[in-house]
Amino acid sequence: MLLSKQIKYIEEVIVNADKDQDGIIANVYLADEFTKDKNKEEIYKKCKSDIDAFNRRMPSYKHIKDINVFENPFKKNINKKIIRSELMKGY
C-alpha cells in the first residue's frame, strides 16, 4: 500500500480486515521524531487526519476505517520482512 510513502512519519504499516470484515485497519509504527513530546491522543488525531486525507484520494474499497498505533517496531524474520502472525496474536 502507498500509505507509508504518502505519510512520511509512518515507518511500517500492515493492513488487514477488521474483526467485522467491513473495513480495513492500518497497523502502524511511527517514526520516533514524530512521536517525541506528543501524547497518544495527539498522535492518533494527527494520524487519523492524515489517513482521512489519504482516503479522499483512494477508491472507496481501499479506504482505511481505523488505525492501531504501535509503540515498537514490528517483529521481523531474518530477511527483514514483518512476521504478520506475530502481529495478529495481539490483535
Biotite code that builds the C-alpha atoms (Angstrom):
import biotite.structure as struc

atoms = struc.array([
    struc.Atom([0.000, 0.000, 0.000], chain_id="A", res_id=1, res_name="MET", atom_name="CA", element="C"),
    struc.Atom([1.156, 3.531, -0.653], chain_id="A", res_id=2, res_name="LEU", atom_name="CA", element="C"),
    struc.Atom([0.325, 4.737, 2.856], chain_id="A", res_id=3, res_name="LEU", atom_name="CA", element="C"),
    struc.Atom([3.893, 4.750, 4.201], chain_id="A", res_id=4, res_name="SER", atom_name="CA", element="C"),
    struc.Atom([5.111, 6.587, 1.095], chain_id="A", res_id=5, res_name="LYS", atom_name="CA", element="C"),
    struc.Atom([2.350, 9.215, 1.297], chain_id="A", res_id=6, res_name="GLN", atom_name="CA", element="C"),
    struc.Atom([2.648, 9.872, 5.043], chain_id="A", res_id=7, res_name="ILE", atom_name="CA", element="C"),
    struc.Atom([6.355, 10.259, 5.745], chain_id="A", res_id=8, res_name="LYS", atom_name="CA", element="C"),
    struc.Atom([6.285, 9.660, 9.517], chain_id="A", res_id=9, res_name="TYR", atom_name="CA", element="C"),
    struc.Atom([4.805, 6.154, 9.102], chain_id="A", res_id=10, res_name="ILE", atom_name="CA", element="C"),
    struc.Atom([7.777, 3.804, 9.150], chain_id="A", res_id=11, res_name="GLU", atom_name="CA", element="C"),
    struc.Atom([5.949, 0.472, 8.977], chain_id="A", res_id=12, res_name="GLU", atom_name="CA", element="C"),
    struc.Atom([2.392, -0.459, 8.130], chain_id="A", res_id=13, res_name="VAL", atom_name="CA", element="C"),
    struc.Atom([0.378, -3.653, 7.897], chain_id="A", res_id=14, res_name="ILE", atom_name="CA", element="C"),
    struc.Atom([-3.235, -3.535, 6.767], chain_id="A", res_id=15, res_name="VAL", atom_name="CA", element="C"),
    struc.Atom([-5.861, -6.161, 7.442], chain_id="A", res_id=16, res_name="ASN", atom_name="CA", element="C"),
    struc.Atom([-9.637, -6.532, 7.589], chain_id="A", res_id=17, res_name="ALA", atom_name="CA", element="C"),
    struc.Atom([-11.236, -5.547, 10.855], chain_id="A", res_id=18, res_name="ASP", atom_name="CA", element="C"),
    struc.Atom([-12.940, -8.159, 13.025], chain_id="A", res_id=19, res_name="LYS", atom_name="CA", element="C"),
    struc.Atom([-16.340, -7.481, 11.435], chain_id="A", res_id=20, res_name="ASP", atom_name="CA", element="C"),
    struc.Atom([-14.831, -7.758, 7.921], chain_id="A", res_id=21, res_name="GLN", atom_name="CA", element="C"),
    struc.Atom([-16.437, -4.474, 6.863], chain_id="A", res_id=22, res_name="ASP", atom_name="CA", element="C"),
    struc.Atom([-13.352, -2.307, 6.582], chain_id="A", res_id=23, res_name="GLY", atom_name="CA", element="C"),
    struc.Atom([-9.589, -2.026, 6.575], chain_id="A", res_id=24, res_name="ILE", atom_name="CA", element="C"),
    struc.Atom([-7.484, -1.424, 9.672], chain_id="A", res_id=25, res_name="ILE", atom_name="CA", element="C"),
    struc.Atom([-3.977, 0.026, 9.379], chain_id="A", res_id=26, res_name="ALA", atom_name="CA", element="C"),
    struc.Atom([-1.482, -1.119, 11.995], chain_id="A", res_id=27, res_name="ASN", atom_name="CA", element="C"),
    struc.Atom([1.304, 1.455, 12.025], chain_id="A", res_id=28, res_name="VAL", atom_name="CA", element="C"),
    struc.Atom([4.646, 2.052, 13.656], chain_id="A", res_id=29, res_name="TYR", atom_name="CA", element="C"),
    struc.Atom([5.636, 5.719, 13.580], chain_id="A", res_id=30, res_name="LEU", atom_name="CA", element="C"),
    struc.Atom([8.988, 7.478, 13.399], chain_id="A", res_id=31, res_name="ALA", atom_name="CA", element="C"),
    struc.Atom([10.411, 8.350, 16.812], chain_id="A", res_id=32, res_name="ASP", atom_name="CA", element="C"),
    struc.Atom([10.932, 12.010, 15.884], chain_id="A", res_id=33, res_name="GLU", atom_name="CA", element="C"),
    struc.Atom([7.209, 12.301, 15.083], chain_id="A", res_id=34, res_name="PHE", atom_name="CA", element="C"),
    struc.Atom([6.049, 10.825, 18.403], chain_id="A", res_id=35, res_name="THR", atom_name="CA", element="C"),
    struc.Atom([8.528, 12.724, 20.586], chain_id="A", res_id=36, res_name="LYS", atom_name="CA", element="C"),
    struc.Atom([6.853, 15.142, 23.015], chain_id="A", res_id=37, res_name="ASP", atom_name="CA", element="C"),
    struc.Atom([3.324, 14.139, 21.960], chain_id="A", res_id=38, res_name="LYS", atom_name="CA", element="C"),
    struc.Atom([0.717, 12.242, 23.931], chain_id="A", res_id=39, res_name="ASN", atom_name="CA", element="C"),
    struc.Atom([-1.190, 9.291, 22.487], chain_id="A", res_id=40, res_name="LYS", atom_name="CA", element="C"),
    struc.Atom([-4.299, 11.349, 21.760], chain_id="A", res_id=41, res_name="GLU", atom_name="CA", element="C"),
    struc.Atom([-2.355, 13.949, 19.728], chain_id="A", res_id=42, res_name="GLU", atom_name="CA", element="C"),
    struc.Atom([-0.588, 11.219, 17.785], chain_id="A", res_id=43, res_name="ILE", atom_name="CA", element="C"),
    struc.Atom([-3.853, 9.400, 16.996], chain_id="A", res_id=44, res_name="TYR", atom_name="CA", element="C"),
    struc.Atom([-5.636, 12.601, 15.903], chain_id="A", res_id=45, res_name="LYS", atom_name="CA", element="C"),
    struc.Atom([-2.798, 13.625, 13.558], chain_id="A", res_id=46, res_name="LYS", atom_name="CA", element="C"),
    struc.Atom([-2.581, 10.104, 12.061], chain_id="A", res_id=47, res_name="CYS", atom_name="CA", element="C"),
    struc.Atom([-6.347, 9.889, 11.643], chain_id="A", res_id=48, res_name="LYS", atom_name="CA", element="C"),
    struc.Atom([-6.438, 13.305, 9.965], chain_id="A", res_id=49, res_name="SER", atom_name="CA", element="C"),
    struc.Atom([-3.664, 12.377, 7.515], chain_id="A", res_id=50, res_name="ASP", atom_name="CA", element="C"),
    struc.Atom([-5.245, 8.996, 6.777], chain_id="A", res_id=51, res_name="ILE", atom_name="CA", element="C"),
    struc.Atom([-8.598, 10.666, 6.112], chain_id="A", res_id=52, res_name="ASP", atom_name="CA", element="C"),
    struc.Atom([-6.823, 12.894, 3.564], chain_id="A", res_id=53, res_name="ALA", atom_name="CA", element="C"),
    struc.Atom([-5.224, 9.746, 2.079], chain_id="A", res_id=54, res_name="PHE", atom_name="CA", element="C"),
    struc.Atom([-8.668, 8.093, 1.855], chain_id="A", res_id=55, res_name="ASN", atom_name="CA", element="C"),
    struc.Atom([-10.041, 11.001, -0.187], chain_id="A", res_id=56, res_name="ARG", atom_name="CA", element="C"),
    struc.Atom([-7.501, 10.185, -2.920], chain_id="A", res_id=57, res_name="ARG", atom_name="CA", element="C"),
    struc.Atom([-8.248, 6.448, -2.937], chain_id="A", res_id=58, res_name="MET", atom_name="CA", element="C"),
    struc.Atom([-11.196, 4.422, -4.263], chain_id="A", res_id=59, res_name="PRO", atom_name="CA", element="C"),
    struc.Atom([-13.761, 3.587, -1.581], chain_id="A", res_id=60, res_name="SER", atom_name="CA", element="C"),
    struc.Atom([-12.829, -0.100, -1.373], chain_id="A", res_id=61, res_name="TYR", atom_name="CA", element="C"),
    struc.Atom([-9.308, 0.922, -0.279], chain_id="A", res_id=62, res_name="LYS", atom_name="CA", element="C"),
    struc.Atom([-10.412, 3.311, 2.478], chain_id="A", res_id=63, res_name="HIS", atom_name="CA", element="C"),
    struc.Atom([-8.840, 2.768, 5.873], chain_id="A", res_id=64, res_name="ILE", atom_name="CA", element="C"),
    struc.Atom([-11.530, 2.593, 8.542], chain_id="A", res_id=65, res_name="LYS", atom_name="CA", element="C"),
    struc.Atom([-9.306, 2.872, 11.632], chain_id="A", res_id=66, res_name="ASP", atom_name="CA", element="C"),
    struc.Atom([-5.711, 2.713, 12.828], chain_id="A", res_id=67, res_name="ILE", atom_name="CA", element="C"),
    struc.Atom([-3.770, 0.969, 15.574], chain_id="A", res_id=68, res_name="ASN", atom_name="CA", element="C"),
    struc.Atom([-0.597, 2.783, 16.578], chain_id="A", res_id=69, res_name="VAL", atom_name="CA", element="C"),
    struc.Atom([2.194, 0.532, 17.842], chain_id="A", res_id=70, res_name="PHE", atom_name="CA", element="C"),
    struc.Atom([4.939, 1.837, 20.120], chain_id="A", res_id=71, res_name="GLU", atom_name="CA", element="C"),
    struc.Atom([7.555, -0.685, 18.972], chain_id="A", res_id=72, res_name="ASN", atom_name="CA", element="C"),
    struc.Atom([8.682, -1.817, 15.516], chain_id="A", res_id=73, res_name="PRO", atom_name="CA", element="C"),
    struc.Atom([7.051, -4.974, 14.200], chain_id="A", res_id=74, res_name="PHE", atom_name="CA", element="C"),
    struc.Atom([8.904, -8.266, 14.644], chain_id="A", res_id=75, res_name="LYS", atom_name="CA", element="C"),
    struc.Atom([10.779, -9.314, 11.532], chain_id="A", res_id=76, res_name="LYS", atom_name="CA", element="C"),
    struc.Atom([12.290, -12.508, 10.201], chain_id="A", res_id=77, res_name="ASN", atom_name="CA", element="C"),
    struc.Atom([15.890, -12.953, 9.105], chain_id="A", res_id=78, res_name="ILE", atom_name="CA", element="C"),
    struc.Atom([15.040, -11.411, 5.712], chain_id="A", res_id=79, res_name="ASN", atom_name="CA", element="C"),
    struc.Atom([13.704, -8.284, 7.486], chain_id="A", res_id=80, res_name="LYS", atom_name="CA", element="C"),
    struc.Atom([10.121, -8.992, 6.493], chain_id="A", res_id=81, res_name="LYS", atom_name="CA", element="C"),
    struc.Atom([7.381, -8.346, 9.034], chain_id="A", res_id=82, res_name="ILE", atom_name="CA", element="C"),
    struc.Atom([6.042, -11.501, 10.681], chain_id="A", res_id=83, res_name="ILE", atom_name="CA", element="C"),
    struc.Atom([2.290, -10.972, 10.273], chain_id="A", res_id=84, res_name="ARG", atom_name="CA", element="C"),
    struc.Atom([1.366, -13.885, 12.520], chain_id="A", res_id=85, res_name="SER", atom_name="CA", element="C"),
    struc.Atom([3.179, -12.245, 15.457], chain_id="A", res_id=86, res_name="GLU", atom_name="CA", element="C"),
    struc.Atom([1.242, -9.042, 14.922], chain_id="A", res_id=87, res_name="LEU", atom_name="CA", element="C"),
    struc.Atom([-2.096, -10.827, 14.727], chain_id="A", res_id=88, res_name="MET", atom_name="CA", element="C"),
    struc.Atom([-1.546, -12.565, 18.105], chain_id="A", res_id=89, res_name="LYS", atom_name="CA", element="C"),
    struc.Atom([-2.030, -9.252, 19.873], chain_id="A", res_id=90, res_name="GLY", atom_name="CA", element="C"),
    struc.Atom([-4.890, -8.058, 17.681], chain_id="A", res_id=91, res_name="TYR", atom_name="CA", element="C"),
])
